[in-house]
C-alpha cells in the first residue's frame, strides 16, 4: 500500500470497470515533465513506502531541474520482467535453487515465485545451419532441440512450477517483437490498480517496447532477478533529451534509413545514461512500426531508453495486434487522465534538444563494423573501397579487377583485389573477391517487426524474379522473421514463392544472424575465404555489426533495410554501386537496375493494408505459451523442485545455498578490490565473451 502522502489515490472509470490510479497532477511541477519522467513519478507515487521511497523522492521528480546533472537517486519498481533464453536461464536456475534451499530448511518451496510477472521468450538458440530450401525451417528446429534439450526441459518445468512466470516456446518469434505484438500492456492492470506498463529485460534491445509508450530497458541478470523478486532498481533521475521530429519520410526511404540517421545523430550528441524522448508534429507521421524500430536501436546510440508518448497511433497498433477493446479503452482513458497523451504542439521541459526533419532522410546503410557509421547508399561502394584497405594485406594488387573490363563498375578501380576461384560440391564454379556479399540476412527484431520494410523486401524479390534475376551463388540468404504473423501476411499476399525463389526461405523464428547465429558458410567458400584471407562482407537487416559477431569468416558487416538486403544478394558485392550500376541482367540479357525492382510506397502500403489484419495476430498468439508438439512432449519433473541431473553439462544446481542455515553471516565491507579489465572505446561483450552458440563449445552451467 502506498503511503499516499500527496493524496494522489483516485479512481478511473472505463466502461463498466473501475480502477485505482495515482494522479500525477497532485504533485506540483508534474505538468511540465517529459513523458518518461511522468512515468517514473507515477511509479514512486504508487510504491511510496516511507522508507525506500519517500515523499522527498517524489518531490525531487516534481522539482526536477532539467539543466542539472543527475544527483538524486530513486528506486524504480518495474511492473514486469522480460527475458530471452540465454540471459534468462540463470535467473530461473536461481529461483529453482532457492526452492531447494527453502525445502532443506524445512519451509514450503512453493512459496518461492517471482513477485513481478516474468516472461521468457526462447529466441536466441536457433541457428541458420540450413538455408535456401523449403525444409530449412524444420531442419533448423530439429537441430535446435537436439542442442538445447536440457535447457528446454528445465524451462518447460519452470513454466509449470512457478507462479507469475511464463515461457514462450521456441519457434515462435523474437522476444522484442513478441513483446510489442502481444506481451506489452501499455497500461498494466494488477490487483485492481491501473498504472503504466514498465519493465526491465535481460536483453539490451528491450527498448523496442519504448515505441509503444512503455518505459523499459535492458539490465544485467542480477538486476532482472532482483526485479522478479520485487526489489526496485536504484537509479539517478536522468537527463532527458528531447528529439523533435518534423515533416514526413520521402518516398524511397525506409524506417532503417531513418533509424540509422537518428543513431548517427545521437551518437555524435552523446546520450549515454540519458533518456531520449521523441516529440513534435513528426511523431504523428511516424508509424508505430517505425517507432519500435527507433526504440530498438537505443543501445546503439547509447541511451537508456528512447520513448514515444501514447497517441492515436498507439491505439491503432493495439487494436491491430488483437488487444481487447477494454484494454485499448483503458490505455486511452488512462493516458488522457494522467497527461501521458501526446500533444504534438507541446514542448516539455527537456535537458537537451535535437531536431530532425524527416524529409531530409536518404537511403543509407551502416558499417563495416559499427551501427553508428552511417553511409549514404549512393556513396557505399566508394566508402567500401576506402574501408577495405583496413582489412587486407599490402600485397593485394590495387587496380587489378575481378570483373571483365567491359563490365567493371567504376568503383572497382584502384580497389585491392584478390580474385579466387571456388568450385562447390555440385560442380558450380565462380570467382569471389574482397567485398563479396557472402551473407544476406533478413533478420533481427529491429526490422522484422516492421511490415513496411518486410513487404518492401518481398516486393523487391517478386520484381527481381519476374525479370529473371536471382541471388549470386556465393550468397547465403536467410529469412528469420520475428513472429509467425510475418509469414502469414507473406502467404496471404502471395509473396512467399518469390522470396523462396530468391533463396530467402524461412530458416527460423528467432534472433539468428544479428546475434551471430548465421550458421556456417558453404565449406568450399569458407575454405577459399580463409586460405586467401578475403575481406568478404555480410549485409543484414539487424542492429549490430561488430567485428566477429555475424560470422567468423566475414570481416566486414553492413546494416541495411530488408529490401536492400535482397538487392545486395542479387548484386553479390559491395563493389557494386547499386544506385547506379546494373545489379543483374534480365532473361533477355538487358541490364536491370535497382530502380527497376524497387516498389513504390503505394505498392507497399497496398499490401500492408490488404494482407495484414487483427485475425493474424489473434491466430498467432491465441495459445502462445503452449508450444508445438515437440515442446509439449519434453519430459519434465512434476514437483515443486527441479530434479537436477548431476551429469548435465548445462543445467546444474548452483552451490550458493549449500550448508546455509537460518542464522546469516553479517554483511562486511569489500576491501582491496582491483580493476580486472580496463577497456577502450567500442570494445563490446562480443569481443570479451562472444555468445557460446556461435562457436558451439561445451556448454557452461547456466548458473554462471
Secondary structure, DSSP 8 states (H G I E B T S, - for coil): ----TT--EEEEEETTEEEEEE-GGGSTTGGGS-HHHHHHHHHHHHH--SSSS-HHHHHHHHT--TTS----EEEE--SEEEEEHHHHHHHHHHHHHHHHHHHHTTS-GGG---SSEEEEE--S-----S-SSTTHHHHHHHHHHHHHHHHHHHHHHHHHH-TTEEEE-TTSB-HHHHIIIII--SEEEETTEEEE-EEEESSGGGGGGGGGT-EEEE--HHHHHHHHTT--EEEE---EEEEEEES---TT--HHHHHHHHHHHHHHH--TT-EEEEESHHHHTS-HHHHHHHHHTHHHHT-SEEEE-B-HHHHHHHHHTT--HHHHHHHHHHHHHTT-B--TT-----SEEEEEEGGG---EEEEES-TT-EEEGGGHHHHHHHHGGGSS-TTS-TT--SS-GGG--GGGTT-----EEEE-TTS-EEEE-TTBEEEEEE-SHHHHT-HHHHHHHHHHHHHHHHTT----TT-EEEE--SBHHHHHHHHHTT-HHHHHHTT--B--SS--GGGT------HHHHHHHHHTT---EEEESSS---TTTS-TT--EEEE--HHHHHHHHHH-BTTS-TTTS--EE-TTS-EE-HHHH---HHHHHHHHHHH--HHHHHHHHTTTTT--HHHHTS----SSS----TT-SSS---STTTT--SS--------S---S----TT--HHHHS--HHHHT-S---TT-
